[in-house]
């Protein structure tokens, strides 16, 4: 949601639900409560749910009354007086009662454009209760590569975080996967041997020796083992070459429509733009459907741990409702969120409270304590302090490491040591044993 370097200044508040969320932002002269809302869409009797979510926003503003409030998001209602559906009336009454301000000179600009081109409205807002906190608000124009029915709405705050307190992250956002199966073993071992000889220094501490070894292993890896990017810095839409062509056509048609004065209705440029966007969306959805079909086919024909965990990740990502519907407690179904919280609070309190277990084996505990005391006494009185290992034992220990596991905090993997084989053994044996 925000760069990790700002974690010190931004905190998610516990209030709200899956549609209304709030964060606290600590600025130089203000502490802001930013409430992001995706209000329910208009439907039969939808004003009940709409009112409930407006109540949640009001509750947050009352609870954190000492903070400066900003409300933003898709409010699915308009403040423009030209429309008067139930949501619009509720939203305008909410704005007046809460003294919310719609700042800027964009009061007539629309933020929602239906795909049919026949209707548009302003339903995306950045509202505030303090004019001094928001410097400006900007509604973007529609563009060719924006396939959504909404356009972005930007807000610039009039306050800032103290820049000297921000820790700049060294992480570029790109992630790489080392392709161990494509490693050039001879190059890796030769480079490692060369690097170890170049970086030999006497009188190094054990910590410095470990750091030197890690440096040599990683330098050899960069030289002899290829890697591929698995995550880029920023969102990237993965599409085929054919879809890229359709997206470019959509962008070009939008440019023509923009130059022609953004005419709607039966205008040729607008009709061509709608058709181009439709074709691009259709192809993207087709590719997504094909990708899902191939994935599930592979899952059925060649099941593996990798595809199983991919399935779990997909299901977690597609979860549209993070709210627990029902909790079964003492033969009763509890649906009220307040009652659910009480049940969970009692459960975790009971779980954290120490209790005497009637089945606890006191004799086994006594034997464990006795063994610990014997081991402690033997170690204190043991004169020989050096533990002897042979090179064969070190080699065998390295071979027993599990491949395919995540690296440690230094980016070192089991494969670094396994591919090094006997090249690294003399260094480890002479330096550490």
PyMOL commands that set and color helices and strands:
alter all, ss='L'
color gray80, all
select helices_A, chain A and resi 4-6+46-63+86-98+163-165+180-182+185-198+206-224+241-259+268-301+305-317+337-352+362-381+391-399+414-423+425-432
alter helices_A, ss='H'
color red, helices_A
select strands_A, chain A and resi 10-16+20-26+31-38+68-74+112-113+120-121+124-128+134-139+153-157+175-178+227-231+327-329+332-334
alter strands_A, ss='S'
color yellow, strands_A
deselect
rebuild
show_as cartoon
